[in-house]
Amino acid sequence: MMDDKPYDEAKDGYGPSSSFLLDIAPLVLTAIILMVQFFVFKDFTPHIPLACGILITGLFMKLRGRDWDGMEQRFLKVVKIGLPAMIILMGVGMLIGAWIIAGTVPTILYYGFSVFSPSSFLVSVCIICAIISVATGTSWGTVGTVGLAMMGIGLGLGIPPSLTGGAIVSGAFFGDKMSPLSDTTNLTPAAAGVDLWEHIRGMLPTTVPAMVTALIIYAWIGMGYGAENVDLTSIKEIQTSLAANYNLSIITLLPAVVVVIAAVMKMPAIPTVLSGVVVAGLVAFFMQGVGVHDIFTVLQNGFVSETGFAVVDQLLSKGGIMSMTWVVTLTIFALAFVGSIEHYGTLKAIMAKINKMVKSRFGLVMTTYASTLGVGTLIGDVYTTLVLPGRLLKAWIQHRSA
């Protein structure tokens, strides 16, 4: 049954006008402000430029005799759509902190290092960095901590730093992409309007073959380097520090097992994350002797590791709701901006141009790739790059894929 309610541009959004440049002007001006912020001021926080973008869009609305109220209602509606994802992000912040104080992350790190084999150094490095990134949800943290230790071992083996660095980055970014604790892995489906686990499963057909190919290449390259007299002191020191500060056992892996089971059962992301937090809190209380107030404090503000070993402390000092405020507030500003230019007519103007050029499913996919690459190259910020194309292209892709 068709909706006979008349279409109201002032409420439902404006269509393309006779001037394409005027339609896209708010987006172009906002992109310029973002580039000035990033490349001139060297400040990689896009929040204020996006807020400026909302005001610029409002000014253009006024110049064209359009009402602010309709635009405000639209961007509030778009922000509301992103609320579940923001709750998930804050839940992930709690989950990271809870997993650390429960000993879950330390246990994964400890046994992850146990798979290290000097005879297959590059393969081991790649796998270890992948495990650590999945466990911590951060590629940069893995590269900047464990990666540095691996670089030192690689130099001792006589392996070129470029090869060791490649193995580190390959594993770290694979783990980050596959980790439900990663901010980017949560932000991407939020922008595109899909389920977190569906998003992770959707990456498997491309990411896993790439990882397997990389491991085969690393194994082949690594055959040319010997493993005699390898100094594994740094790895042993990390394991010793972890064992000295945490009760490590199979029980401390229970929070991770609960999350995996919930994911396999296709439970919604929010109860999955919160169940992992609750179980981790219980494990922290009974296994690690952490008080209830301390658990609540970590869930709110994150965990600060004080083992005295720099690599371990840097790896484990993270988590908490407050650690996600940067990403959550960025999501609010980005979605509000996208909602503003949606109402102004920028989205419809761009889609009208693309519709004339793209006729096939292949063209649809390539347009998505090109737009994301273009925004990333132009703006230079991964978070904005994930949100803007994801939201802008969502409705168009759903329409063309139907």
C-alpha positions as CSV (number, residue, x, y, z in Angstrom):
1,M,0.0,0.0,0.0
2,M,1.4,3.3,-1.1
3,D,1.9,6.2,1.3
4,D,-0.3,9.0,0.1
5,K,1.3,11.5,2.4
6,P,2.7,14.4,0.2
7,Y,6.5,14.8,-0.1
8,D,7.6,17.8,1.9
9,E,11.1,19.1,0.9
10,A,11.4,21.3,3.9
11,K,11.0,18.2,6.1
12,D,12.1,15.2,4.0
13,G,15.1,16.8,2.3
14,Y,15.7,18.7,-0.9
15,G,16.5,17.2,-4.3
16,P,19.2,18.3,-6.8
17,S,18.9,21.9,-8.0
18,S,20.0,23.4,-11.4
19,S,23.4,24.2,-9.9
20,F,25.5,21.1,-9.0
21,L,28.3,23.3,-7.6
22,L,25.9,25.0,-5.3
23,D,24.5,21.6,-4.2
24,I,27.9,20.3,-3.2
25,A,29.4,23.6,-1.9
26,P,28.9,22.7,1.8
27,L,30.7,19.4,1.3
28,V,33.6,20.9,-0.6
29,L,34.1,23.8,1.9
30,T,34.0,21.3,4.8
31,A,36.6,19.1,3.1
32,I,38.8,22.2,2.7
33,I,38.5,23.0,6.4
34,L,39.4,19.4,7.2
35,M,42.5,19.5,5.0
36,V,43.6,22.8,6.6
37,Q,43.1,21.3,10.1
38,F,45.1,18.1,9.1
39,F,47.8,19.4,6.8
40,V,48.4,23.0,7.9
41,F,47.6,22.9,11.6
42,K,48.8,19.3,11.9
43,D,45.8,18.6,14.2
44,F,44.2,15.3,13.3
45,T,40.9,15.9,15.2
46,P,38.1,16.4,12.7
47,H,35.4,17.2,15.3
48,I,35.5,21.0,15.0
49,P,35.8,21.1,11.1
50,L,32.7,18.8,11.0
51,A,30.9,21.2,13.4
52,C,31.8,24.0,11.1
53,G,30.5,22.0,8.2
54,I,27.1,21.8,9.9
55,L,27.0,25.6,10.3
56,I,28.1,26.1,6.7
57,T,25.3,23.9,5.5
58,G,22.9,25.9,7.7
59,L,24.2,29.1,6.1
60,F,23.6,27.7,2.6
61,M,20.2,26.7,3.7
62,K,19.5,30.2,4.7
63,L,20.9,31.7,1.6
64,R,18.6,29.5,-0.5
65,G,15.6,30.5,1.6
66,R,15.3,27.1,3.3
67,D,14.5,26.4,7.0
68,W,17.0,25.3,9.6
69,D,14.5,23.3,11.6
70,G,14.1,20.7,8.9
71,M,17.8,20.2,8.7
72,E,18.1,20.0,12.4
73,Q,15.4,17.3,12.6
74,R,17.2,15.4,9.8
75,F,20.6,15.4,11.4
76,L,19.2,14.4,14.8
77,K,17.4,11.5,13.1
78,V,20.6,10.4,11.5
79,V,22.5,10.7,14.8
80,K,19.8,8.6,16.5
81,I,20.4,5.9,13.9
82,G,24.0,5.7,15.1
83,L,23.2,5.5,18.8
84,P,23.3,1.6,18.9
85,A,26.8,1.7,17.4
86,M,27.9,4.3,20.0
87,I,26.6,2.2,22.8
88,I,28.6,-0.8,21.3
89,L,31.7,1.4,21.1
90,M,31.4,2.4,24.8
91,G,30.6,-1.3,25.6
92,V,33.8,-2.3,23.8
93,G,35.7,0.2,25.9
94,M,34.4,-1.5,29.1
95,L,35.1,-4.9,27.6
96,I,38.7,-4.1,26.9
97,G,39.3,-2.8,30.4
98,A,37.4,-5.8,31.9
99,W,39.4,-8.3,29.8
100,I,42.6,-6.8,31.0
101,I,41.9,-6.9,34.7
102,A,40.4,-10.4,34.4
103,G,43.6,-11.6,32.9
104,T,42.0,-12.5,29.6
105,V,44.2,-10.3,27.4
106,P,47.4,-11.1,29.4
107,T,46.7,-14.8,29.0
108,I,46.2,-14.4,25.3
109,L,49.4,-12.5,25.1
110,Y,51.4,-15.0,27.2
111,Y,50.4,-18.0,25.1
112,G,50.5,-16.0,21.9
113,F,54.2,-15.5,22.5
114,S,54.5,-19.2,23.0
115,V,53.9,-19.9,19.3
116,F,57.1,-18.0,18.5
117,S,59.6,-20.0,16.5
118,P,63.0,-18.6,15.5
119,S,63.2,-21.1,12.6
120,S,60.1,-19.5,11.1
121,F,60.6,-16.0,12.4
122,L,58.6,-14.0,9.9
123,V,55.6,-16.3,10.1
124,S,55.7,-16.3,13.9
125,V,55.9,-12.5,14.0
126,C,52.9,-12.1,11.7
127,I,50.8,-14.6,13.7
128,I,51.8,-13.2,17.1
129,C,51.0,-9.6,16.0
130,A,47.6,-10.8,14.6
131,I,46.8,-12.5,17.9
132,I,47.7,-9.5,19.9
133,S,45.8,-7.1,17.7
134,V,42.7,-9.3,17.9
135,A,43.0,-9.4,21.7
136,T,43.6,-5.7,22.2
137,G,41.7,-4.2,19.2
138,T,44.6,-2.0,18.2
139,S,47.1,-2.3,15.3
140,W,49.0,0.8,16.3
141,G,49.5,-0.4,19.9
142,T,50.7,-3.8,18.6
143,V,53.2,-2.2,16.2
144,G,54.5,0.3,18.8
145,T,55.1,-2.3,21.5
146,V,55.5,-5.9,20.5
147,G,56.5,-4.8,17.0
148,L,59.5,-3.0,18.4
149,A,60.6,-6.1,20.3
150,M,60.3,-8.2,17.1
151,M,62.4,-5.7,15.2
152,G,65.2,-6.1,17.6
153,I,65.0,-9.9,17.3
154,G,64.9,-9.7,13.5
155,L,68.1,-7.6,13.5
156,G,69.8,-10.3,15.6
157,L,68.8,-12.8,13.0
158,G,70.2,-10.7,10.2
159,I,66.7,-10.2,8.6
160,P,66.3,-6.9,6.8
161,P,64.1,-4.5,8.9
162,S,61.8,-4.0,5.9
163,L,60.8,-7.7,6.0
164,T,60.3,-7.8,9.7
165,G,58.3,-4.6,9.6
166,G,56.1,-6.0,6.8
167,A,55.3,-9.1,8.9
168,I,54.5,-7.0,11.9
169,V,52.2,-4.6,10.0
170,S,50.5,-7.5,8.1
171,G,49.6,-9.3,11.3
172,A,48.7,-6.2,13.3
173,F,46.3,-4.9,10.7
174,F,44.8,-8.3,10.0
175,G,44.1,-8.7,13.7
176,D,42.7,-5.1,14.0
177,K,40.3,-5.7,11.1
178,M,39.0,-9.0,12.6
179,S,38.8,-7.8,16.2
180,P,35.4,-7.0,17.6
181,L,37.3,-4.7,20.1
182,S,38.6,-2.5,17.3
183,D,37.1,1.0,17.1
184,T,37.3,1.1,13.3
185,T,35.8,-2.4,13.0
186,N,32.8,-1.1,15.0
187,L,32.6,2.3,13.3
188,T,32.5,0.9,9.8
189,P,29.3,-1.1,10.1
190,A,27.7,1.7,12.2
191,A,28.2,4.1,9.3
192,A,27.0,1.6,6.7
193,G,24.0,0.4,8.8
194,V,25.0,-3.3,9.1
195,D,25.5,-5.7,12.0
196,L,29.0,-5.9,13.5
197,W,29.3,-9.7,13.2
198,E,27.9,-9.6,9.6
199,H,30.6,-7.0,8.8
200,I,33.4,-9.2,10.2
201,R,32.1,-12.2,8.4
202,G,31.9,-10.1,5.2
203,M,35.6,-9.4,5.4
204,L,36.7,-13.0,5.7
205,P,36.5,-13.9,2.0
206,T,39.1,-11.2,1.1
207,T,41.1,-10.8,4.3
208,V,41.8,-14.4,5.2
209,P,43.1,-15.4,1.7
210,A,45.4,-12.3,1.7
211,M,46.7,-13.3,5.2
212,V,47.3,-16.9,4.1
213,T,49.1,-15.7,1.0
214,A,51.3,-13.4,3.1
215,L,52.2,-16.2,5.5
216,I,53.2,-18.5,2.6
217,I,55.4,-15.7,1.2
218,Y,56.9,-15.0,4.7
219,A,57.6,-18.7,5.1
220,W,59.4,-18.9,1.8
221,I,61.4,-15.8,2.4
222,G,62.3,-16.8,5.9
223,M,63.9,-20.1,4.7
224,G,66.9,-18.0,3.7
225,Y,67.7,-16.9,7.2
226,G,69.2,-19.0,10.0
227,A,68.0,-19.2,13.6
228,E,71.3,-19.7,15.4
229,N,72.0,-17.8,18.6
230,V,68.7,-16.0,18.7
231,D,68.2,-13.7,21.7
232,L,64.7,-14.2,22.9
233,T,65.3,-12.2,26.1
234,S,62.7,-9.6,25.3
235,I,59.9,-12.2,24.7
236,K,60.8,-14.0,27.9
237,E,60.8,-10.8,29.9
238,I,57.3,-10.0,28.6
239,Q,56.0,-13.4,29.5
240,T,57.7,-13.3,33.0
241,S,56.1,-9.9,33.6
242,L,52.6,-11.2,32.6
243,A,52.9,-14.3,34.8
244,A,54.2,-12.3,37.8
245,N,51.3,-9.9,37.7
246,Y,48.3,-12.1,36.7
247,N,46.9,-15.4,37.6
248,L,47.0,-17.0,34.1
249,S,44.8,-20.0,33.5
250,I,42.1,-21.4,31.2
251,I,39.5,-19.8,33.4
252,T,40.8,-16.3,32.5
253,L,39.9,-17.1,28.9
254,L,36.2,-17.6,29.8
255,P,35.2,-14.0,28.9
256,A,36.6,-14.4,25.4
257,V,34.9,-17.8,25.1
258,V,31.6,-16.3,26.1
259,V,31.9,-13.6,23.5
260,V,32.9,-16.0,20.7
261,I,29.9,-18.3,21.6
262,A,27.6,-15.4,21.6
263,A,28.9,-14.3,18.2
264,V,28.5,-17.8,16.7
265,M,25.0,-17.9,18.0
266,K,24.4,-14.6,16.2
267,M,23.4,-12.7,19.3
268,P,23.1,-8.9,18.9
269,A,26.3,-7.0,19.5
270,I,25.2,-5.1,22.6
271,P,24.2,-8.1,24.8
272,T,27.3,-10.0,23.4
273,V,29.6,-7.2,24.5
274,L,27.9,-6.7,27.9
275,S,27.9,-10.4,28.6
276,G,31.6,-10.4,28.1
277,V,32.0,-7.5,30.5
278,V,29.9,-9.2,33.2
279,V,31.8,-12.5,33.0
280,A,35.2,-10.7,32.9
281,G,34.2,-8.7,36.0
282,L,33.4,-12.0,37.8
283,V,36.7,-13.5,36.7
284,A,38.6,-10.4,37.9
285,F,36.9,-10.6,41.3
286,F,37.4,-14.3,41.9
287,M,40.6,-15.0,40.0
288,Q,42.6,-11.7,40.2
289,G,41.3,-10.4,43.6
290,V,40.1,-7.1,42.1
291,G,37.6,-5.2,44.3
292,V,34.1,-4.3,43.0
293,H,34.9,-0.5,43.2
294,D,38.1,-1.0,41.3
295,I,36.3,-3.0,38.6
296,F,33.8,-0.2,38.2
297,T,36.6,2.4,38.0
298,V,38.3,0.4,35.2
299,L,35.1,0.0,33.3
300,Q,34.7,3.8,33.5
301,N,38.2,5.1,33.1
302,G,40.2,2.2,31.8
303,F,43.1,0.2,33.2
304,V,46.6,1.6,34.0
305,S,49.2,-1.1,34.1
306,E,52.0,-0.7,36.6
307,T,54.1,-3.8,36.1
308,G,57.3,-1.7,35.7
309,F,58.0,-3.3,32.3
310,A,57.4,-0.6,29.6
311,V,56.2,-2.9,26.8
312,V,53.7,-4.6,29.0
313,D,52.5,-1.4,30.6
314,Q,51.9,0.2,27.2
315,L,50.0,-2.8,25.9
316,L,47.8,-3.1,28.9
317,S,47.1,0.5,29.8
318,K,43.8,1.0,27.9
319,G,40.1,0.4,27.9
320,G,37.1,2.1,29.7
321,I,34.2,4.1,28.5
322,M,36.2,7.3,28.5
323,S,38.7,5.8,26.0
324,M,35.9,5.7,23.4
325,T,34.7,9.3,23.9
326,W,36.9,10.6,21.0
327,V,35.4,8.1,18.6
328,V,31.9,8.4,19.9
329,T,31.9,12.2,19.7
330,L,33.4,12.0,16.2
331,T,30.6,9.7,15.2
332,I,28.0,12.2,16.5
333,F,29.6,15.1,14.6
334,A,30.1,13.1,11.4
335,L,26.6,11.7,11.3
336,A,25.1,15.1,12.1
337,F,27.1,16.6,9.2
338,V,26.0,13.9,6.8
339,G,22.4,14.3,7.9
340,S,22.8,18.1,7.3
341,I,24.0,17.7,3.7
342,E,21.5,14.9,3.1
343,H,18.7,17.4,3.9
344,Y,20.4,20.2,2.0
345,G,20.4,18.0,-1.2
346,T,24.1,17.2,-1.6
347,L,23.6,13.5,-1.4
348,K,20.8,13.4,-4.0
349,A,22.9,15.7,-6.3
350,I,25.9,13.4,-6.1
351,M,23.8,10.2,-6.5
352,A,22.1,11.7,-9.6
353,K,25.5,12.2,-11.2
354,I,26.8,8.7,-10.3
355,N,23.6,7.1,-11.5
356,K,24.2,8.4,-15.0
357,M,27.7,6.9,-15.0
358,V,27.3,3.6,-13.1
359,K,25.3,0.9,-14.9
360,S,26.6,-2.4,-13.4
361,R,27.2,-4.1,-10.1
362,F,30.9,-4.0,-10.8
363,G,30.7,-0.3,-11.4
364,L,28.8,-0.1,-8.1
365,V,31.6,-1.8,-6.2
366,M,34.3,0.2,-7.9
367,T,32.5,3.5,-7.2
368,T,32.4,2.5,-3.5
369,Y,36.1,1.7,-3.5
370,A,37.0,4.9,-5.4
371,S,34.9,7.2,-3.2
372,T,36.4,5.8,0.0
373,L,39.9,6.0,-1.4
374,G,39.2,9.5,-2.7
375,V,37.8,10.8,0.7
376,G,40.7,9.1,2.5
377,T,43.3,10.7,0.2
378,L,41.6,14.1,0.3
379,I,41.0,14.3,4.1
380,G,43.7,12.0,5.4
381,D,41.7,10.7,8.5
382,V,40.6,7.1,8.7
383,Y,37.6,7.8,11.0
384,T,36.0,10.5,8.8
385,T,36.8,8.3,5.8
386,L,34.8,5.5,7.2
387,V,31.8,7.5,8.2
388,L,31.3,9.9,5.3
389,P,31.3,7.5,2.3
390,G,29.5,4.8,4.3
391,R,26.6,7.0,5.2
392,L,26.6,8.9,1.8
393,L,26.5,5.7,-0.3
394,K,24.4,3.5,2.0
395,A,21.0,4.3,0.5
396,W,22.2,4.4,-3.1
397,I,23.9,1.0,-2.8
398,Q,20.8,-0.6,-1.1
399,H,18.7,0.8,-4.0
400,R,21.0,-0.4,-6.7
401,S,21.6,-3.8,-5.1
402,A,17.9,-4.6,-4.7
